[in-house]
């Protein structure tokens, strides 16, 4: 398995440039609260929901409850009212209540510090379990793969995978372990603000010189910013009409 060329430079650039943007919700909550439970709940709320919605909802919820015990005392209807802005709030509210009950009954109110145990909870997949281990317990042995962490390394040309679980496996083979803990945080921020799924800001990208996608479009296609421009929309190039 090949090693990522210029990885030291790329990660240094990304880490510095991403400081301009707001951290993902799970990272922010983990750093501020040091609570695996709050990281778990915020991650459940974030599924299929934008961080701009998840952040305020999570903060509002944690003003009311902070532990599984407190969650068990909170009426379901009140929980649903608080988290209503997130997508699938009814399903999420029931899962949050169920998980909180199990935590109190089976784990003495503590989120298990074990990846496989986390995976036993209904509604908790590899991404959520990895995020809890990384940003709830601050472990360095995990890489959480969401839509951004799956898309960006494929677009840049580091890997060639179709499934998130394959991306996780491949990244662990080619990415030096010292970058694992911060990788999700950095790449999610990068994917939300620069390397977007639709209309990526390739010309503004601080690592475009190391990117396969950029080279294929702007070098092989002989497309340069100072000549007649073409608009980049998603992964397709649409020629602009000539200006008289």
N, C-alpha and C positions, 0 to 999 in steps of 0.2 A: 504493500500500500504506500503510495507516494506521500511525501510530506508537503505541506502547504508552503509554496515559495513566498519569501518575504513576509512570513507571518508576524515576525517581531515588529516590523515597520507598520504593517496593516493594523494590527491590534493597538499599537501605540497611537496611531492617527485616529482610529475610531473612538478609542476611549477619551481622547482629548476633545474631539469634535462633538461627541454625544453629550458632553457636559452642558452644552448650550440648550438642551432639551430636557423636558420633565421625565423623570424615571417612570418605568412601568409601575402600575399600582402595587403589585405583589412585592416588588423590591422596596418601594417606599414604605409600605406597611411593615415589612420585615425589619427594616432599619430603624424605624421609629418605635415599634412596639416590642420587638424581640419575642413576638408571640407566634408560635407555630399554628395555633388555633385561628388567629386572625388572618394569617397568610392563607390557610386552607379555605376559610370562608370567603375571603376576597377572591380567591382563584375560582371557586365554584360560581360566584356571582359573575365573574368575567367571561365565562364561557359563552361564546356567540354574542358578546356584548363589547362595545367600544370602551376603551379605558376612560374616555371623557365622561362616560356615564357611570362606569363601575367605581371610579374614584370617589366622587361625591356620595354615592349610595353607600359604599363601604364605610366611609367616615361617619355618615349619619347613623348607620346601624351600630357602629362601635361606640357611639355616644350613649347607646341604650344597653348594649350587652357586650361583654368582653370575654366571657368564658362559656363552656358548654352548659354549666349549671344555670347560668343566667339565661341562656338561650332556651333551656327547657321550661323555664318559668314564663317566657314571653309567649303570649297567645299567638297562634298561627295567623290569625287575621291581622294582627298588628305587625307581625313580621312581613306579611305580604304587602301591607300598606307602605312600609318603609322601603322595600326593595322593588316596588312596582315598576320603576323606570327600566330595570334590566329586562332583557329578553327572557321569555319562559319563566317568569318570576314565580308562578304557582308551583311548577315542578321543582324549581330550585329551593323554594321555601320548605317543601316537604322533605327534600333530601337533606337540607341543612338541619332540620329538626330531627330526622332519623339518625344522622351521623352524630349529632350532639348527644342523643340518648344513648347510643352505643358507646361513645367516649366515656360517659359517666358510669355506665353499667359495667363495661368490660375493661376500660383502661384507666379507671380512677380519675376521669376528667382530664387526662393528658393525651395529646396527640402522639401516637406511637412514633418513635424515632427509628422507623424501619420501613423501607420502601415497599416490601412485600405485604406488610400489614396494612399500609395505606391503600394498596391496590385492592384490598378486600372490601373497601367501602363502596357502596353503590354510587355511581356518578363520579368516581375518582379514577382517572386513567393515568397513563404514563406521564403525560405533561404535568398534570396537577401534582402527582406524587413527586416528580422531579423538582418542581417549584417549591414544594413544602420542604423537601430535604435540603434544597439549596438556599432558599431565602427565609425559611422558618427555622431550620436547625443549623444553617451556615456550613453545610457539608461541602467538601470539594470534589466529590466523586461522581457528580451527576451533571447531566446536560439536559435542560428542559427544552423540548422541541415543540414550538407552536407554529402557526402558519408562517410567521416571519423567519424563524430559525430554519424552517424547512425550505422556504423559497430562496432566501438570500444566498446561502452557500451554493445552491444549484445554479442560480443566475450568475454568480461571480465565476463559477467554474471549478470550485473546490471538489464538488461531488456530483454524482449523477444518480439521483434516487427518485422514486415515485411515492414512497410512503414515509410518514414521519418517523416510524420506528426504525426504518432503514437509514434515515438521515442521522438519527441518534447513534446508531451502531457505527456508521462510517465516520462521523465526526470524532467519536472516541478513539478511532484508529489513527486519524491524521492530525488531530488538534492537540498540541502539547497540553498536558494536564493542568499546568499553571493558569491556563485561560478558561478552564471549564466553568468555574464558579461565576465569573462575570459575563460569560458568553451570551447567555439568554438576555440579560439586562442590556448589553451593548447592541446586540443584533436586533432585538425587538425595537429599541429606540431608533436605530438606523432604518429599520424596515417601515416604521410608522411615519418617519419624517423625510427620508431621502430615497431609499430604495423601495418605493411604494409598489404595490401589486399592479396598479394601473397608473400610468404616467410617472414612472420613476424619474427623479431629477438627476439624470446622468451627468449633465454638464456641471452641476453643483457638487457632485459626489467627490469627497476628499480622497477616495481610493480608486477612482476610475482608471487610473493608469495600470492597476493590477487586476482589472475586471475583464473577464472573457466576453461578457455581454457588450460592454462598452467598446471593446476592441473590434468585435465583429460588426458592430453598427457604424462606428465612427472612423474606423481605420480601413477595414476591408471594403466598406461601402463608399469610402472616400467622401464621408460627410464631415464637414468641418464647420464650427460655429461662425467663422468669418466669411464663408461663402453662402450661396443661396441656401437658406435653412430648410430643414424638413422637421416636422413635428413628431416627437416620439410619443406614441400613445400605446401604453402597455408594452408589448414586445413587437409592435408593428411600426413600420415607418410609413407615414402618409405624406407624399409630396405636397408642398404648398404651391399655389398658383404663382406664376411670375408676376412681379410688380412692374407695371409700365414705367 
